[in-house]
Amino acid sequence: MAKHPGIFPTFFMSGFECSTFLWKDRKRRNLVAETRHDLHAMQDYRLLHDFGIAVAREGIPWPLVDRHGQLDFSVVDPFIQAMQANKVVAIWDLCHYGYPDDLDPFSPAFTERFAAYCRAAAEYVVPKLPGPHFFTPINEITFFSFCGGEWGWVAPYRNSREDRMQLRVALCRAAIAGAKAIREVDPQARMVNIDPLVHVVAPRDRPDLIDAARHETQVDTYLAWDILCGREHPELGGSPEILDIVGANNYSFGQMEYREHGPHAALDPHDDRIVPLCELLGNVWQRYRHPMIIGETSGMGQGRSEWLKDVMEEGLAAVARGMDLQGICLFPAVDMPDWHTGEWLHNGICDLVEEGGELRRVPDAPYVQELRRWQKELNRVVALDEDPFSDPVELQDVVDAAHRLDKKPDDNWS
């Protein structure tokens, strides 16, 4: 029996880019199709199996399964079959920036239909896969609110701070209703609420923006989680049980210099204003004291292995400080295109190489080698056994490694 049983079957996780937004040109994007994950689901999940990863963030594309309230979930059947064959459990992402064409997120109908969809999604997937079952009702509510509420990148194409604030509240209202609907189907279902880790500083020559930058770092970053757990806007029905597992996404561009208009500017990796990842995780832990995962993280290009090394060292420093870090999600499993340019980002465990009209999956060898090194260091499996769900993961091995290795937080993001 595990001394310190984990929530998930493996400490290392992964996932697949599954955005289905209406983009700036008013056309629907489907990143699952663009990466051919829909056609290569069995191969993609076999890769995770062979990497020793038994947890994957996977999307159910709401705007594709919901046609004016008529639901057809058959689009996810290839993913379910691949999960069954390769012994991988899903964290089902039910709204990844996209929603049906006929809905207005600011209307009550949005919440009602989202709750009905969440209930039906749980009814569809829960009987087909072993438990426990994990769901992210709405992915990155804070970032979604910026994209659709202030920057006008995606529907609903709003362009003001006030619209961003209203959109965030509307998305939180829907996410709370969705979580409650899921638990009507599976009372034991776990929610994994994902949002970015953010640290914003004022430009060195703009001391007048210090307060605005501090507010975005210390208040705005947490507002969606605060609503979900019932601290803010309690009339929406949030509670600690709704917040449940906190998924904090960590990318280098999450540390930024404040801009009054448009997206902030990412700090240079050597900027002395960068805060160690361990400290950012500590802020989340002190605020909620909930189980946490790093919900997404990846480096770019040739820096992927070094990024994983830094994230692991910072994560272990957090564990040594007593934080309940349940896992790290190497996202994505296969490469994804830059939303704006369409160029491959080279941020996946596997690159996608165009060959004969196909997208061949090519593992990034240094990245995989670094993953293997940490799996062995933490006494994790390097490939899944016949039944990875038979016993809970032993997190005490991770805790022991954190104290043995005694890693210290640092601000090296290069």
ZISUL-V947359 format. One record per residue. N is the residue number from 1. RES is the residue in one letter. SS is DSSP state (helix for helix, strand for strand, loop for the rest). OMEGA is omega in degrees with one decimal (NA if undefined). Layout:
{{N RES SS OMEGA} {N RES SS OMEGA}}
//
This chain:
{{1 M loop -177.9} {2 A loop 175.0} {3 K loop -177.3} {4 H loop -174.2} {5 P strand 177.5} {6 G loop 179.0} {7 I loop -174.1} {8 F loop -178.6} {9 P loop 173.4} {10 T loop 178.8} {11 F loop 177.7} {12 F strand -178.1} {13 M strand 173.2} {14 S strand -178.6} {15 G strand -173.7} {16 F loop 176.6} {17 E loop -172.5} {18 C loop -179.1} {19 S loop 177.8} {20 T loop -176.4} {21 F loop 161.8} {22 L strand -172.3} {23 W loop -175.0} {24 K loop -178.1} {25 D loop 179.4} {26 R loop 178.0} {27 K loop -178.0} {28 R strand 173.0} {29 R loop 175.9} {30 N loop -174.3} {31 L helix 175.2} {32 V helix 177.6} {33 A helix -177.9} {34 E helix 177.5} {35 T loop -178.0} {36 R loop 176.9} {37 H loop 178.9} {38 D loop -179.5} {39 L loop -174.9} {40 H loop -175.4} {41 A helix -177.7} {42 M helix 177.8} {43 Q helix -177.8} {44 D helix 179.5} {45 Y helix 173.4} {46 R helix 175.6} {47 L helix 179.1} {48 L helix 177.6} {49 H helix -177.3} {50 D helix 175.5} {51 F helix -178.3} {52 G loop -177.9} {53 I loop -176.0} {54 A loop -179.9} {55 V strand 179.6} {56 A strand 169.1} {57 R strand -175.8} {58 E strand -175.1} {59 G strand 162.5} {60 I loop -171.4} {61 P loop -175.4} {62 W helix -176.3} {63 P helix 179.6} {64 L helix -179.7} {65 V helix -175.5} {66 D strand 176.7} {67 R strand 179.9} {68 H loop 177.6} {69 G loop 175.7} {70 Q strand -169.3} {71 L strand 175.7} {72 D loop -175.3} {73 F loop -175.4} {74 S helix 179.2} {75 V helix -178.8} {76 V helix -179.4} {77 D helix 177.8} {78 P helix 178.7} {79 F helix 179.0} {80 I helix 178.9} {81 Q helix 179.5} {82 A helix 176.6} {83 M helix 179.3} {84 Q helix -176.2} {85 A helix -172.4} {86 N helix 173.2} {87 K loop 179.3} {88 V loop 178.1} {89 V strand -176.7} {90 A strand 155.6} {91 I strand -172.4} {92 W strand -179.9} {93 D strand -168.7} {94 L loop 176.7} {95 C loop -178.4} {96 H loop 177.9} {97 Y loop -177.6} {98 G loop 176.9} {99 Y loop -175.4} {100 P loop -174.3} {101 D loop -171.9} {102 D loop -177.7} {103 L loop 173.8} {104 D loop -175.6} {105 P loop 180.0} {106 F loop -175.4} {107 S loop 174.8} {108 P helix -179.2} {109 A helix 178.8} {110 F helix -179.8} {111 T helix -178.0} {112 E helix -176.3} {113 R helix 177.3} {114 F helix 178.5} {115 A helix 178.9} {116 A helix 177.7} {117 Y helix 179.5} {118 C helix 178.6} {119 R helix -179.3} {120 A helix 178.2} {121 A helix 178.2} {122 A helix 178.7} {123 E helix -177.8} {124 Y helix -170.9} {125 V helix -173.9} {126 V helix -178.3} {127 P helix -172.6} {128 K helix -174.2} {129 L loop 178.8} {130 P loop 178.1} {131 G loop -0.3} {132 P loop -177.4} {133 H loop -174.2} {134 F strand -179.4} {135 F strand 165.9} {136 T strand -176.6} {137 P loop 178.2} {138 I loop -177.3} {139 N loop 171.6} {140 E loop -178.9} {141 I helix -178.3} {142 T helix -179.3} {143 F helix 175.6} {144 F helix -178.6} {145 S helix 174.9} {146 F helix -175.1} {147 C helix -175.4} {148 G helix -173.9} {149 G helix -175.6} {150 E loop -176.3} {151 W loop 179.7} {152 G loop 179.6} {153 W loop -174.5} {154 V loop 175.9} {155 A loop 18.2} {156 P loop 170.4} {157 Y loop 177.0} {158 R loop -170.6} {159 N loop 177.6} {160 S loop 177.3} {161 R helix 179.9} {162 E helix 177.7} {163 D helix 177.8} {164 R helix -179.1} {165 M helix -179.3} {166 Q helix 179.2} {167 L helix 179.4} {168 R helix 178.9} {169 V helix -180.0} {170 A helix 179.2} {171 L helix 176.8} {172 C helix 178.5} {173 R helix -179.5} {174 A helix -179.4} {175 A helix 178.4} {176 I helix 178.6} {177 A helix 179.0} {178 G helix 178.7} {179 A helix 179.5} {180 K helix 179.2} {181 A helix 178.2} {182 I helix -177.1} {183 R helix 169.2} {184 E helix 178.4} {185 V helix -179.1} {186 D loop -177.5} {187 P loop -178.9} {188 Q loop -178.1} {189 A loop 179.6} {190 R strand 175.7} {191 M strand 175.3} {192 V strand -173.9} {193 N strand -169.2} {194 I strand 170.7} {195 D strand -176.4} {196 P strand 163.5} {197 L loop -173.2} {198 V loop 171.3} {199 H strand -175.1} {200 V strand 178.7} {201 V strand 176.9} {202 A loop 170.7} {203 P loop -176.1} {204 R loop -178.0} {205 D loop -179.0} {206 R loop 177.8} {207 P helix 178.6} {208 D helix -179.6} {209 L helix -178.1} {210 I helix -177.8} {211 D helix 179.5} {212 A helix 178.7} {213 A helix 179.7} {214 R helix 179.1} {215 H helix -179.4} {216 E helix -179.3} {217 T helix -168.9} {218 Q helix -176.8} {219 V loop -173.2} {220 D helix -179.2} {221 T helix -171.0} {222 Y helix -169.6} {223 L helix -179.9} {224 A helix 177.1} {225 W helix 179.0} {226 D helix 178.2} {227 I helix -179.2} {228 L helix -178.6} {229 C loop 174.0} {230 G loop 178.8} {231 R loop 178.0} {232 E loop -178.4} {233 H loop -177.5} {234 P helix 179.0} {235 E helix 179.2} {236 L helix 174.1} {237 G loop 177.0} {238 G loop 179.6} {239 S loop 175.8} {240 P helix 180.0} {241 E helix 176.9} {242 I helix 178.6} {243 L helix 172.6} {244 D strand -177.8} {245 I strand -178.1} {246 V strand 177.4} {247 G strand -176.2} {248 A strand -178.9} {249 N strand -173.9} {250 N strand 173.9} {251 Y loop -178.8} {252 S helix -178.3} {253 F helix 173.4} {254 G helix 174.4} {255 Q strand -163.2} {256 M strand 170.1} {257 E strand -172.2} {258 Y loop 171.5} {259 R loop -177.6} {260 E loop -178.8} {261 H loop 178.8} {262 G loop -179.2} {263 P loop 176.6} {264 H loop -178.0} {265 A strand 179.1} {266 A strand 177.7} {267 L loop 172.9} {268 D loop -177.6} {269 P loop -178.6} {270 H loop -179.1} {271 D loop -176.6} {272 D loop 177.6} {273 R loop 178.7} {274 I loop -179.7} {275 V loop 178.8} {276 P loop 177.8} {277 L helix 179.1} {278 C helix 179.8} {279 E helix 178.5} {280 L helix 176.2} {281 L helix 179.0} {282 G helix 177.3} {283 N helix 178.2} {284 V helix -178.2} {285 W helix -179.3} {286 Q helix -176.2} {287 R helix -170.8} {288 Y helix -175.9} {289 R loop 177.5} {290 H loop 171.2} {291 P loop -177.1} {292 M strand 161.7} {293 I strand 163.6} {294 I strand -166.5} {295 G strand 172.5} {296 E strand 169.4} {297 T strand 174.3} {298 S loop 168.7} {299 G loop -178.4} {300 M loop 172.2} {301 G helix -178.1} {302 Q helix -180.0} {303 G helix -174.9} {304 R helix -178.2} {305 S helix 178.7} {306 E helix 177.3} {307 W helix 179.6} {308 L helix 177.7} {309 K helix -179.9} {310 D helix -178.9} {311 V helix 179.6} {312 M helix 179.8} {313 E helix 177.4} {314 E helix 178.6} {315 G helix 178.7} {316 L helix 174.5} {317 A helix 177.4} {318 A helix 178.4} {319 V helix 179.7} {320 A helix 177.2} {321 R loop 175.8} {322 G loop 179.7} {323 M loop -177.3} {324 D loop 179.0} {325 L strand -172.5} {326 Q strand -179.0} {327 G strand 178.8} {328 I strand -175.8} {329 C strand 177.3} {330 L strand -168.1} {331 F strand -0.4} {332 P loop 176.5} {333 A loop 174.5} {334 V strand -172.1} {335 D loop 179.4} {336 M loop 177.8} {337 P strand 168.3} {338 D loop -177.3} {339 W loop -171.6} {340 H loop -173.6} {341 T loop -175.4} {342 G loop 179.9} {343 E loop 178.6} {344 W strand -176.3} {345 L loop -176.1} {346 H loop 178.9} {347 N loop -178.1} {348 G loop 169.8} {349 I loop 175.7} {350 C strand 168.7} {351 D strand 173.5} {352 L strand -176.8} {353 V strand -179.2} {354 E strand -174.8} {355 E strand 177.8} {356 G loop -179.9} {357 G loop 178.9} {358 E strand 173.8} {359 L strand -177.4} {360 R strand 178.6} {361 R strand -177.6} {362 V strand -179.9} {363 P strand 174.1} {364 D loop -169.4} {365 A helix 179.8} {366 P helix 178.9} {367 Y helix 179.9} {368 V helix 179.1} {369 Q helix 178.9} {370 E helix 174.8} {371 L helix 179.7} {372 R helix -179.7} {373 R helix -179.2} {374 W helix 175.6} {375 Q helix 179.7} {376 K helix -179.5} {377 E helix -177.3} {378 L loop -178.1} {379 N loop 177.5} {380 R loop 176.3} {381 V loop 175.9} {382 V loop 171.3} {383 A loop -174.7} {384 L loop 176.5} {385 D loop -173.8} {386 E loop -179.1} {387 D loop -179.2} {388 P loop -178.4} {389 F loop -173.5} {390 S loop 179.9} {391 D loop 175.5} {392 P loop 178.1} {393 V loop -179.8} {394 E strand 179.7} {395 L loop 178.2} {396 Q helix 175.6} {397 D helix 178.7} {398 V helix 178.5} {399 V helix 179.9} {400 D helix 179.2} {401 A helix 179.3} {402 A helix 179.5} {403 H helix -179.6} {404 R helix -177.0} {405 L helix 173.2} {406 D loop 179.5} {407 K loop -179.3} {408 K loop 177.3} {409 P loop 172.7} {410 D loop -174.9} {411 D loop -179.3} {412 N loop 178.3} {413 W loop -175.9} {414 S loop NA}}
//
